[in-house]
């Protein structure tokens, strides 16, 4: 597996799996009909210290992470990130590799910590992965996410200090 900075030419492959993930409405709080240009702009147009990375496996884009400051100004020392793995590559370590790469990249780019604001509690594999990578759940916002199958479910707020 190779993790690298995303390039503009990666977007069609990213959108091919991102669009169905967004439309499913099970793990992302974005509008389920988010237009491609809006998604592309948010995901790909990062100003430093933000970044977008992709994981390549078997010569294909298997997943992606976008990293950005969690808040502007006085809160910009805390990173936030969004992750998506192509369902065709799930179970092959792509999420873990992207998580490790995002932690390393955010630390290298000067972020003090990383915070996730919206890890859906029914996404148990993601919650387990983030805990295994040193994140702690600070709180679960009760009924903070409208899941299309399970109704109102909790949303984890997770945090991890970066570096040593």
N, C-alpha and C positions, 0 to 999 in steps of 0.2 A: 504494500500500500504506500502510496506517495501522497503527502500533504503539501500543498503549495498555495501561493497566492492565486486567487481567481483572476481570470482574464475576461475581457468583454466577450470573447468567443465561447466562454463556458455557459453563458446565460441560457441558450436554448436547452441544453442538457439539464441545467438546474430547474428551469421552468417546467420541463416535462414531468418531473416528480413533485415539484413544489406546488404547482397548481392543484393537482388532486388532493394533496395533503391539506392545503388551505381550504379547498372546497368541502372536504369532509367535515371540517369544523370540530374535530375531536381533540386537537392538541394546540392549535393556534388561535389566539383571540382576534385575529384579523377578520374583517368581513369575508364571508365565504365566497363572495363574487368579486374579490379584490382584482382590479384590472392589472393585466400583465405589466404595463408601463409603470404603474405605481409600485408594484412589487419589485420590479427590476431596479428602479431608482433607489428604493429603501435598501435593498439587499446589496447592490453592487456599487453605489456611489458613496464610498466611505472616504472621509477626510481623515488624515492621521490625527490622533492615534488609532482611529478605526481601521478595520481591515475585513476583507472577505477571503476565506480560504476554501479550497475544495479538497476532497479526498478522491484520489484516483485508484481504482481497483480494476484489474483486468483491462486496462486501457480506457476505462469509462469513468465519468464523474459519478461517484457513488454517494456523495453527500457533501454538505456545505455548512459552514458556520459564518455568521457575520458578527463582528465585534464592534461595539461603540460605547461611548461614555453613557453611564446609566442616567445621569442628570447633567445639565449644563453647569457652567461656572464652578461654584464651590463644591459641587457633587461630582465633578468630572474625573476625579481620581479613582472612581469605582467604575469598572467595566460592566457591561451587560452584553449578552450574546443570544443569538437565535440559531438553532440547529435544525437541519433537516437531513434525513438519510433516505435515499431511494429505497422503497420497499423491496425491490429486487435484490438489494445487498444487505438487508437486515440480518442480524445474527452472525455477521462476519467481522465484528470488531470496529466497524466504521464509526459508530457513535463514540466509542471510547477513544479511538485515535483522534477524532476531531476535538473531543473534550480536552484531552491532554495537550493537543496542539494549541487550542484556544487559550488554555491556562498559561502555557509557556509564552505565547505571543503577547498576551495582555501584560504579563509580567515584564517581558522584554521592552514593551512599548511604554512602560512607566506607570501602569495602573497599580494601585495599592491592593485592590481586592476585586472580586467579581460577584455580582448579584444577579440572580434570576428573579424576575418579578411575577412570572406566570407559568409555573410548572403545574400542569393539570394533574390532580391527584389520581385520576383514572389512568394516566400514563405511567403506570407503575414501573415499567422498565427504565424510563427516564429518571424517575425519583431514585430508584435503586442505583443507577449509574452515577448520578451526581453525588449521592452519599458516598459511594465507593471512591470518588475522586476528591473527597475531603470537604464537600459542601455540607452545611448544616441547614436544616429547615428552621428558619426563624419564626415562622408563623404559617398557618394555613388560613387563608381567607375563606370563611364558610360560604358556600354557594356563590363563589366568585367567578364561576365559569358556567355558561349555558351549554352543556354537552347535548348534541342532537339525539343521543340514545339514552343517556342516563339522567337527563335533566340537570338541575343545579347541583354542581359538585364543587369541591374545594380547590383552591389554587395555592400551591406552595410558593412562599418567598424564601429563596435559598441564598446562602452567602458563604464565601470562602476568601480568606486572606491569601494573597499571592506571594510568591517568593519564600524566603526562609524566615 
